Amino acid sequence: QVQFVESGGGLVQPGGSLRLSCTASGSIDSIYALAWYRQTPGKPREWVAIVSNTENTIYADSVKDRFTISRNNPRNTVDLQMESLIPDDTAVYYCNTPPWATELGWGQGTQVTVSS
């Protein structure tokens, strides 16, 4: 089963940017859609962005116009470019398939902290 490893998180000031990367342990060619999620303590994991194999994208309202998801099938990666970060973006970020699809192996996630 494909598993994911997330990286790129860190501490950033409000208004700053970060680029997260997710690397799959196997080929993502046959995976129709991939998603980034985030989770804060005591809350369920929520999806924030989804990208299909045809480059169609969907964003949660809370991140629309600030985040950009992209995938690179030859490299088996899915990236999340985050701009204009706000404290509410603070969370552990994960990647996997969208909520309606069969989930694959979850990684450890990468912590994003937005604070001055």
PyMOL commands that set and color helices and strands:
alter all, ss='L'
color gray80, all
select helices_A, chain A and resi 73-75+87-89
alter helices_A, ss='H'
color red, helices_A
select strands_A, chain A and resi 4-7+10-12+18-24+33-39+46-52+57-59+67-72+77-82+91-96+110-114
alter strands_A, ss='S'
color yellow, strands_A
deselect
rebuild
show_as cartoon
